[in-house]
Amino acid sequence: MQHTLDTLLERVTAIVAENLKIDPSAVNPDGDLIDDLNADSLDALSITMSLQVEMGVSINDEQMAQFRTPRKIARALWEQMQGDPQKVCQG
C-alpha cells in the first residue's frame, strides 16, 4: 500500500493513541509525546515497536527519541518509505 504523508500521520496518531490508551482526538499532530501526552520511555518503546511492525520500517531508539511529535514521526516514516533511510535520522 502506498502511503501519503496524511495517511501516515493518521496511522501514527492512531498508534500513539492506542499505546497511550487515549482517544485519538486527544493526540495533537504537533503535540510533544512526553510533555503534552505524558509518555514515558516504556511508552516510546511500545510506540516504536508498533510502528516498526505495522509500517515495516526500522527505527532505532535514538532515532525515536528525536521524533517527539506525531507529525515528525510521520514525516520520518514517509521519507524512509520514499527510499532514503538516512533521512529517518534527521527528524
C-alpha positions as CSV (number, residue, x, y, z in Angstrom):
1,M,0.0,0.0,0.0
2,Q,1.3,3.4,-1.0
3,H,1.1,5.8,2.0
4,T,0.8,9.5,1.7
5,L,2.1,11.8,4.4
6,D,-1.5,12.4,5.5
7,T,-2.4,8.7,5.8
8,L,0.8,8.1,7.7
9,L,0.0,10.9,10.1
10,E,-3.4,9.4,10.7
11,R,-1.9,6.0,11.3
12,V,0.8,7.3,13.6
13,T,-1.8,9.2,15.6
14,A,-3.9,6.0,16.0
15,I,-0.8,4.1,17.1
16,V,0.2,6.7,19.6
17,A,-3.4,6.8,21.0
18,E,-3.6,3.0,21.1
19,N,-0.3,2.7,23.0
20,L,-1.1,5.5,25.4
21,K,-4.7,4.3,25.9
22,I,-6.2,7.6,25.0
23,D,-8.7,8.8,22.4
24,P,-7.1,9.6,19.0
25,S,-8.8,13.0,19.1
26,A,-6.6,13.9,22.2
27,V,-3.5,13.5,20.1
28,N,-2.3,16.8,18.6
29,P,-0.1,16.2,15.5
30,D,2.3,18.8,16.7
31,G,2.0,17.9,20.4
32,D,5.0,16.6,22.2
33,L,4.6,12.9,23.2
34,I,6.4,13.4,26.5
35,D,5.5,17.0,27.5
36,D,1.9,17.0,26.2
37,L,0.8,13.4,26.4
38,N,2.9,12.3,29.4
39,A,4.5,9.4,27.5
40,D,7.4,7.7,29.3
41,S,10.3,5.7,27.9
42,L,8.3,2.5,28.0
43,D,5.5,4.1,26.1
44,A,8.1,5.4,23.5
45,L,9.5,1.9,23.1
46,S,6.0,0.4,22.7
47,I,5.1,3.1,20.1
48,T,8.4,2.4,18.2
49,M,7.7,-1.3,18.2
50,S,4.2,-0.9,17.0
51,L,5.3,1.5,14.2
52,Q,8.0,-1.0,13.1
53,V,5.6,-3.9,12.9
54,E,2.8,-2.1,11.2
55,M,4.8,0.0,8.8
56,G,7.6,-2.5,8.0
57,V,10.4,0.1,8.8
58,S,13.3,0.2,11.1
59,I,13.6,2.9,13.7
60,N,16.2,2.6,16.5
61,D,15.7,4.1,20.0
62,E,18.0,7.0,19.4
63,Q,16.1,8.0,16.2
64,M,12.7,7.7,18.0
65,A,13.9,9.9,20.8
66,Q,14.4,12.7,18.2
67,F,10.8,12.4,17.0
68,R,8.8,14.0,19.7
69,T,5.6,14.7,17.8
70,P,3.3,12.5,15.6
71,R,3.9,14.8,12.7
72,K,7.7,14.4,12.9
73,I,7.3,10.6,13.2
74,A,5.0,10.5,10.2
75,R,7.4,12.7,8.1
76,A,10.4,10.4,9.0
77,L,8.5,7.3,8.1
78,W,7.3,8.8,4.8
79,E,10.9,9.8,3.9
80,Q,12.2,6.4,4.8
81,M,9.5,4.8,2.7
82,Q,10.4,7.0,-0.2
83,G,13.7,5.2,-0.3
84,D,16.2,7.3,1.7
85,P,16.6,5.6,5.0
86,Q,19.2,8.1,6.1
87,K,16.6,10.8,6.3
88,V,14.9,9.0,9.1
89,C,17.7,10.2,11.3
90,Q,17.1,13.9,10.6
91,G,13.7,14.4,12.3
